[in-house]
């Protein structure tokens, strides 16, 4: 090992105080949905092992992350104060914001479509693009999104480090949107709908994260129907 590489290692080594401070901050920041994510992680990663062995291995792994891996990584991290939540490539505005109503205010959704793609991020836009290239001219596709195209993870550097936090965010955002769009429902009904959507997302993400070979090991599940989609 060269002198320069030794210097790099020394610069990245966190002090004992920094390690303990980081571990305490992470531990005290845990919420109920984080503990639920821990349970899923343990049951999937250490499946088939005895109860004490599963949780013992998880405890060793998590302590290693909190005391060594994360503090070492944070030594080279600096953040702007405050952190700007708008990506630099969207700082001048989204060129597809409120499409197509910005250019054609009288546009209305079609009553029928052969195919409906929900979500105008990378995945949904890619599906719509390739479908349009292969489908006949007499077929119609509808691409829907609750916000602007690439307004979510596709327009940001998102990392689902703690899946429990993500699932809680999904439930909270859907519940808030239902309050705005479904005034005909009671609060318990909105809560049940948000919970159902949360469970679908959690099941899909968990399957993708822990499938053999990762997401690439999953088989796509596509529902086909000959019935037209009604608005």
C-alpha positions, 0 to 999 in steps of 0.5 A: 500500500502506498503512502497516498493510499494510507493518507486516504484511509486515514482521512476516511476513518471516523473517530470513536465519538463520530461513530457513537454519535452517528449510531445514536442518531440513527437509533433514536430516529427509528420509527414504527415503519422502520421496525416493520422494514427490519422485520421484513429484511430479517425474514427475507435475508435470513429465511430458514434460519432459527429465530435467534440466529436471524436476529443475531446476524441482523444485530451484528450487521446493523451495528457494523453499518451504524458504527463503521460503514455509515460514519466512514461514508459520512466523513466525505459528505458535505451538504448545502444548507439548506438542501434544495429539493429541486434537481438542477436539471429542473431548476428552470422548470419542467418543459412538460409541466401540465402537458398537454393543457399548457398548449391545448387548454381544451384537451379532455381525457378520452372515453376509451383507450386500448392501453393505459399506462399509469406513471410518466416516469422512466418506466412508464414513458419507456413503455409508452414509447415502445408501445407506440412504435409497435402498435398499429395506427388504430390503437390508442394509448393513454399515459397518466400521471398524478403530477408532471412527467418525471416529477417523482423519482425519475427526476431525482437521484432517489435511493430507497435506503430505508424501505419502511420510510418509503412505504410510510411516505406512499401511504401518507401521500395517497391519503393526502391526495384522497382528501383532496380528490375524494370528498365523497369518502369518509376518513376511515374509507380514505384510510383503507384505500391508502392502506390497500395501495400501500400494501400493493406497493410494499408487496411489489417492492419487497418481491423485487428487492429480495427476489433471487438475482434482484429485480432482474430475477423477477418475471413481469406480471402483466394483466391483459384484457380485451375490454376497453378502459372506461374513463 
